[in-house]
């Protein structure tokens, strides 16, 4: 197992970075949707947040799909 990022090739670093960013974006989007659901069920105070959170989730997901190869 490699323990130093710099020992990885540039291509491998790029693939790993893109995968990490994609996973992070999906995690943020999923958490936003869960929070929106909690507001809708009354568990948390709703101050107009569910739709804004769903918009954030959609925005994060779309942004993650527009990653261009060669850009981290």
DSSP file (Angstrom, degrees, kcal/mol; ACC not computed):
  #  RESIDUE AA STRUCTURE BP1 BP2  ACC     N-H-->O    O-->H-N    N-H-->O    O-->H-N    TCO  KAPPA ALPHA  PHI   PSI    X-CA   Y-CA   Z-CA
    1    1 A X              0   0    0      0, 0.0     2,-0.3     0, 0.0     0, 0.0   0.000 360.0 360.0 360.0 129.7    0.0    0.0    0.0
    2    2 A X        -     0   0    0      1,-0.1     3,-0.1     3,-0.0     6,-0.0  -0.601 360.0-176.6 -77.7 135.1    1.3    3.4   -1.0
    3    3 A X        +     0   0    0     -2,-0.3     2,-0.5     1,-0.1    -1,-0.1   0.442  63.4  71.3-110.1  -2.8    1.4    5.9    1.9
    4    4 A X    >   -     0   0    0      1,-0.1     3,-1.9     2,-0.0     4,-0.4  -0.957  64.4-153.2-122.5 118.9    2.7    8.9   -0.1
    5    5 A X  G >  S+     0   0    0     -2,-0.5     3,-1.7     1,-0.3    -1,-0.1   0.853  95.7  62.4 -52.4 -39.2    0.4   10.7   -2.5
    6    6 A X  G 3  S+     0   0    0      1,-0.3    -1,-0.3    -3,-0.1     4,-0.1   0.641  91.9  65.2 -68.4 -14.4    3.4   11.9   -4.5
    7    7 A X  G <  S+     0   0    0     -3,-1.9    -1,-0.3     2,-0.1     2,-0.2   0.659  86.3  89.7 -80.3 -15.3    4.4    8.3   -5.3
    8    8 A X  S <  S-     0   0    0     -3,-1.7    -3,-0.0    -4,-0.4     0, 0.0  -0.523  88.0-106.7 -79.7 148.3    1.2    7.9   -7.3
    9    9 A X     >  -     0   0    0     -2,-0.2     4,-2.6     1,-0.1     5,-0.2  -0.286  29.7-110.2 -67.2 160.2    1.3    8.8  -11.0
   10   10 A X  H  > S+     0   0    0      1,-0.2     4,-2.4     2,-0.2     5,-0.2   0.890 119.3  53.2 -59.1 -40.0   -0.5   12.0  -12.1
   11   11 A X  H  > S+     0   0    0      2,-0.2     4,-2.3     1,-0.2    -1,-0.2   0.906 110.3  46.2 -63.6 -41.8   -3.2    9.9  -13.8
   12   12 A X  H  > S+     0   0    0      2,-0.2     4,-2.6     1,-0.2     5,-0.2   0.902 111.5  52.0 -68.3 -40.8   -3.9    7.9  -10.7
   13   13 A X  H  X S+     0   0    0     -4,-2.6     4,-2.5     1,-0.2    -2,-0.2   0.914 110.6  49.2 -59.0 -42.6   -3.9   11.1   -8.6
   14   14 A X  H  X S+     0   0    0     -4,-2.4     4,-2.6     2,-0.2    -2,-0.2   0.926 111.5  47.6 -64.1 -46.2   -6.5   12.6  -11.0
   15   15 A X  H  X S+     0   0    0     -4,-2.3     4,-2.3     1,-0.2    -2,-0.2   0.923 114.4  46.6 -62.4 -44.8   -8.7    9.5  -10.9
   16   16 A X  H  X S+     0   0    0     -4,-2.6     4,-2.4     2,-0.2    -1,-0.2   0.895 112.3  50.6 -65.1 -40.2   -8.7    9.3   -7.1
   17   17 A X  H  X S+     0   0    0     -4,-2.5     4,-2.5    -5,-0.2    -2,-0.2   0.919 111.4  47.7 -63.7 -44.0   -9.3   13.1   -6.8
   18   18 A X  H  X S+     0   0    0     -4,-2.6     4,-2.3     2,-0.2    -2,-0.2   0.898 112.2  49.5 -64.9 -40.3  -12.3   12.9   -9.1
   19   19 A X  H  X S+     0   0    0     -4,-2.3     4,-2.4    -5,-0.2    -1,-0.2   0.905 111.7  48.9 -65.1 -40.8  -13.7    9.9   -7.3
   20   20 A X  H  X S+     0   0    0     -4,-2.4     4,-2.5     2,-0.2    -2,-0.2   0.910 112.0  48.2 -65.3 -42.2  -13.3   11.6   -4.0
   21   21 A X  H  X S+     0   0    0     -4,-2.5     4,-2.5     2,-0.2    -2,-0.2   0.895 111.6  50.3 -65.2 -39.9  -15.0   14.8   -5.2
   22   22 A X  H  X S+     0   0    0     -4,-2.3     4,-2.3     2,-0.2    -2,-0.2   0.919 112.1  46.9 -64.0 -44.1  -17.8   12.8   -6.7
   23   23 A X  H  X S+     0   0    0     -4,-2.4     4,-2.3     2,-0.2    -2,-0.2   0.906 112.1  50.5 -65.6 -41.0  -18.4   10.9   -3.5
   24   24 A X  H  X S+     0   0    0     -4,-2.5     4,-2.5     2,-0.2    -2,-0.2   0.917 110.4  49.8 -62.7 -43.1  -18.2   14.2   -1.4
   25   25 A X  H  X S+     0   0    0     -4,-2.5     4,-2.5     1,-0.2    -2,-0.2   0.915 111.7  48.1 -62.6 -43.4  -20.8   15.8   -3.7
   26   26 A X  H  X S+     0   0    0     -4,-2.3     4,-2.5     2,-0.2    -1,-0.2   0.883 110.8  51.8 -65.6 -37.6  -23.1   12.9   -3.4
   27   27 A X  H  X S+     0   0    0     -4,-2.3     4,-2.4     2,-0.2    -2,-0.2   0.925 111.4  46.6 -63.5 -45.1  -22.7   12.8    0.4
   28   28 A X  H  X S+     0   0    0     -4,-2.5     4,-2.3     2,-0.2    -2,-0.2   0.930 113.7  48.4 -62.3 -46.0  -23.6   16.6    0.6
   29   29 A X  H  X S+     0   0    0     -4,-2.5     4,-2.1     1,-0.2    -2,-0.2   0.912 112.2  48.8 -62.1 -43.4  -26.6   16.1   -1.7
   30   30 A X  H  X S+     0   0    0     -4,-2.5     4,-2.3     1,-0.2    -1,-0.2   0.912 111.3  49.3 -64.3 -43.5  -27.9   13.1    0.2
   31   31 A X  H  X S+     0   0    0     -4,-2.4     4,-2.4     1,-0.2    -1,-0.2   0.883 109.0  53.1 -64.4 -37.9  -27.5   14.9    3.6
   32   32 A X  H  X S+     0   0    0     -4,-2.3     4,-2.2     2,-0.2    -1,-0.2   0.911 110.1  48.0 -62.6 -42.0  -29.4   18.0    2.2
   33   33 A X  H  X S+     0   0    0     -4,-2.1     4,-2.3     2,-0.2    -2,-0.2   0.900 110.9  50.5 -66.2 -40.4  -32.2   15.7    1.1
   34   34 A X  H  X S+     0   0    0     -4,-2.3     4,-2.2     2,-0.2    -2,-0.2   0.909 110.6  49.6 -62.5 -42.1  -32.4   14.0    4.5
   35   35 A X  H  X S+     0   0    0     -4,-2.4     4,-2.0     2,-0.2    -2,-0.2   0.902 109.5  51.7 -63.6 -41.3  -32.5   17.4    6.2
   36   36 A X  H  X S+     0   0    0     -4,-2.2     4,-2.3     1,-0.2    -2,-0.2   0.911 109.4  50.3 -60.9 -42.6  -35.3   18.5    3.9
   37   37 A X  H  X S+     0   0    0     -4,-2.3     4,-2.1     1,-0.2     6,-0.2   0.901 108.0  52.7 -62.4 -41.3  -37.2   15.4    4.8
   38   38 A X  H  <>S+     0   0    0     -4,-2.2     5,-1.5     1,-0.2     6,-1.4   0.877 110.1  48.8 -62.6 -37.2  -36.7   16.0    8.5
   39   39 A X  H ><5S+     0   0    0     -4,-2.0     3,-0.8     4,-0.2    -1,-0.2   0.903 110.3  50.9 -68.0 -41.0  -38.1   19.5    8.1
   40   40 A X  H 3<5S+     0   0    0     -4,-2.3    -2,-0.2     1,-0.2    -1,-0.2   0.852 109.6  49.3 -67.0 -34.1  -41.1   18.2    6.1
   41   41 A X  T 3<5S-     0   0    0     -4,-2.1    -1,-0.2    -5,-0.2    -2,-0.2   0.543 116.8-113.4 -82.9  -5.8  -42.0   15.6    8.8
   42   42 A X  T < 5S+     0   0    0     -3,-0.8    -3,-0.2    -4,-0.5    -2,-0.1   0.469  84.4 120.2  90.8   1.7  -41.8   18.3   11.5
   43   43 A X  S   <S+     0   0    0     -5,-1.5     2,-0.3    -6,-0.2    -4,-0.2   0.886  82.4  31.1 -64.7 -37.9  -38.7   16.9   13.3
   44   44 A X  S    S-     0   0    0     -6,-1.4    -2,-0.3    -9,-0.1     2,-0.2  -0.889 103.5 -91.4-118.6 152.0  -36.9   20.1   12.6
   45   45 A X        -     0   0    0     -2,-0.3     2,-0.7     1,-0.1     4,-0.1  -0.415  38.9-140.6 -63.1 128.3  -38.3   23.6   12.3
   46   46 A X        +     0   0    0     -7,-0.2    -1,-0.1    -2,-0.2   -10,-0.0  -0.834  32.1 163.5 -96.3 116.7  -39.2   24.4    8.7
   47   47 A X  S    S-     0   0    0     -2,-0.7    -1,-0.1     0, 0.0    -2,-0.1  -0.209  82.0 -66.8-121.0  40.6  -38.4   28.0    7.7
   48   48 A X  S  > S+     0   0    0     -9,-0.0     4,-0.7     3,-0.0     3,-0.1   0.610 102.3 125.7  88.1  13.3  -38.7   27.4    3.9
   49   49 A X  H  >  +     0   0    0      1,-0.2     4,-2.9     2,-0.2     5,-0.3   0.822  47.4  71.8 -79.7 -33.5  -35.6   25.2    3.9
   50   50 A X  H  > S+     0   0    0      1,-0.2     4,-2.3     2,-0.2     5,-0.2   0.898 102.7  43.1 -55.0 -46.1  -36.7   21.9    2.3
   51   51 A X  H  > S+     0   0    0      1,-0.2     4,-2.2     2,-0.2    -1,-0.2   0.890 114.5  51.1 -68.0 -37.1  -37.0   23.3   -1.3
   52   52 A X  H  X S+     0   0    0     -4,-0.7     4,-2.4     2,-0.2    -2,-0.2   0.900 110.7  49.4 -64.6 -39.4  -33.7   25.2   -0.9
   53   53 A X  H  X S+     0   0    0     -4,-2.9     4,-2.6     2,-0.2    -2,-0.2   0.892 110.1  49.8 -67.2 -38.8  -32.0   22.1    0.3
   54   54 A X  H  X S+     0   0    0     -4,-2.3     4,-2.4    -5,-0.3    -1,-0.2   0.877 109.8  51.7 -67.3 -35.4  -33.3   20.1   -2.6
   55   55 A X  H  X S+     0   0    0     -4,-2.2     4,-2.7     2,-0.2    -2,-0.2   0.920 110.1  49.4 -63.6 -43.6  -32.1   22.8   -4.9
   56   56 A X  H  X S+     0   0    0     -4,-2.4     4,-2.8     2,-0.2     5,-0.2   0.929 110.3  50.9 -59.1 -45.8  -28.7   22.6   -3.3
   57   57 A X  H  X S+     0   0    0     -4,-2.6     4,-2.2     1,-0.2    -2,-0.2   0.922 112.4  45.6 -59.3 -45.8  -28.7   18.8   -3.7
   58   58 A X  H  X S+     0   0    0     -4,-2.4     4,-2.6     1,-0.2     5,-0.2   0.914 113.1  50.5 -64.2 -42.6  -29.6   19.1   -7.4
   59   59 A X  H  X S+     0   0    0     -4,-2.7     4,-2.6     2,-0.2    -2,-0.2   0.915 110.9  48.2 -62.0 -44.3  -26.9   21.8   -7.9
   60   60 A X  H  X S+     0   0    0     -4,-2.8     4,-1.9     2,-0.2    -1,-0.2   0.908 112.8  48.8 -64.0 -41.8  -24.2   19.7   -6.2
   61   61 A X  H  X S+     0   0    0     -4,-2.2     4,-1.1    -5,-0.2    -2,-0.2   0.926 112.9  46.3 -65.6 -44.0  -25.1   16.6   -8.3
   62   62 A X  H >X S+     0   0    0     -4,-2.6     4,-0.7     1,-0.2     3,-0.6   0.922 111.5  52.5 -64.0 -43.6  -25.1   18.5  -11.6
   63   63 A X  H >< S+     0   0    0     -4,-2.6     3,-0.7     1,-0.2    -1,-0.2   0.858 106.4  53.9 -60.5 -36.1  -21.8   20.2  -10.7
   64   64 A X  H >< S+     0   0    0     -4,-1.9     3,-0.7     1,-0.2    -1,-0.2   0.755 104.8  54.5 -70.6 -24.4  -20.2   16.9  -10.0
   65   65 A X  H << S+     0   0    0     -4,-1.1    -1,-0.2    -3,-0.6    -2,-0.2   0.626  97.7  64.8 -83.3 -13.0  -21.2   15.5  -13.4
   66   66 A X  T <<  +     0   0    0     -4,-0.7    -1,-0.2    -3,-0.7     2,-0.2   0.210  68.3 137.8 -96.6  16.0  -19.6   18.4  -15.2
   67   67 A X    <   -     0   0    0     -3,-0.7     2,-0.4   -49,-0.1     5,-0.1  -0.421  45.3-144.3 -63.6 131.2  -16.0   17.5  -14.2
   68   68 A X    >   -     0   0    0     -2,-0.2     3,-1.9     3,-0.1    -2,-0.1  -0.835  22.5-106.8-100.2 133.9  -13.6   17.8  -17.1
   69   69 A X  T 3  S+     0   0    0     -2,-0.4     3,-0.1     1,-0.3    -1,-0.0  -0.314 106.8  32.7 -57.1 135.7  -10.8   15.4  -17.4
   70   70 A X  T 3  S+     0   0    0      1,-0.2     2,-0.5   -59,-0.1    -1,-0.3   0.339 100.6  94.4  97.5  -6.9   -7.5   17.0  -16.5
   71   71 A X    <         0   0    0     -3,-1.9    -1,-0.2     1,-0.1    -3,-0.1  -0.976 360.0 360.0-120.3 129.4   -9.0   19.4  -13.9
   72   72 A X              0   0    0     -2,-0.5    -1,-0.1    -3,-0.1    -3,-0.1   0.410 360.0 360.0-105.5 360.0   -9.1   18.5  -10.2
